[in-house]
Amino acid sequence: KKLGWQVEGSDVQDSSNVSLLRKKAIKVFIGHSPNNIKRSKPNLVVYSSAIKPDNCERKEAEKLHLPLLPRALFLAQLVSPFKTIAVAGTHGKTTTTSMIGFILQQAGKPAYVYLGGKNKCIRNTKIKKDSWIVLETDESDKSFLYFDPDIAVVTNIDKDHLSNYDYDFRKLKTAFGKFIKGKGMRKWTVVCSDDKDLTSVVRKTQVKNLLTYSIRKSADLRITKIIPQEKGSLIKVAQRGRKTPFQVELPIWGEKYLSDALAAILAASKAGTVTAALMAGGGPGTPAHSEEYNGSTWAEGNDLNAGGQGFSMTGTQTATIGAGGFRPGITVNSESYNGTSWTEVSDLNTGREGMGGCGTQTAGFAFGGATTTDYQALAEQYD
């Protein structure tokens, strides 16, 4: 709608999400019916992976010879004119996507973030010509192959969501290889070198401008030391080509989430964030040291609030990038610190515990038109 499309749709029941859409003047029908298609008279019908071929609205659209597109393919076409960062991986996609979007927005970059979950830390911005679109992709239905981002991030590959791959892990890895290779728009590919299955795929794939991150191995960005603190973790990070390590203070614990933070730093830096905003050790201050490396500006900052030097991912006294559970969890403990409400949660899906920010119940990072396009031919191309 923000790009000038007239949008209508239907859902099986009313919900808070439906209410939000209606507040944006989007008509939503409750319940699926062929009459919804007849009344809307759309030029294009977009359906999610939950809508099966025998759905009455899909069948009505086919009867009326209307073009149909799966939602992910429509999204890929919608964002194709923009600079994009797409995150893939079996685990950690929403967390990493949120962190990247948050960093870009804090750095003053126009960034629109498309998530598979809610995140109160991410501003709902308007899409502009120079916007960065940051989104998470889905490997479970192979729809991540629709996207050809400028910057691709892959966190890991695991034996999950195999039903669309004939329960063959090799086919899943082949699909990831296609995503990693890209289709021609790729400028940077960011991967975790700690994941052995991902590493094996990368070795067999021609990758343009590969960047790696790790918490234990040699990489372009690597954690050399983790110092647990009461409110999170202080990590020392070595960057390939940089003489001295830098420090990042994060209100999170656990190697998985710290690894996601490294991915976010790399991706955001390649989107042109000036690291005085990305990692400028504290409140507003004068960078004590900055240098150029591999096309990115890395600035060490003086913390005028705390009186020390260091790095913080948001330019605030304490970094407010939070990560805890990946899905809504049970609140274990909640407290306010440095003006932010932090909630400790137990992740109902994974059993992991962590910290979240921004006043969300779960961890602050997602835990908790082209009128000439032949849409039908486009859909068949990827069928």
Secondary structure, DSSP 8 states (H G I E B T S, - for coil): -TTS---EEEESS--HHHHHHHHTT-EEEES--HHHHHHH--S-EEE-TTS-TT-HHHHHHHHTT--EEEHHHHHHHHHTTSEEEEEE-SSSHHHHHHHHHHHHHHTT--EEEE-SS--TTS------TT-EEEEE--STTSGGGG---SEEEE----S-S-GGGTT-HHHHHHHHHHHHH-SS---EEEEETT-HHHHHHHHTS--SSEEEEESSS--SEEEEEEEEETTEEEEEEEETT-SS-EEEEES--SHHHHHHHHHHHHHHHHTT--HHHHS-SSSS--EEEEEEETTEEEEEEE-TTTSSEE-BSSSSSS----B--SS-EEEEEEEEETTEEEEEEEETTT--EEEE-TT-SS-TTT----TT--HHHHHHHT-
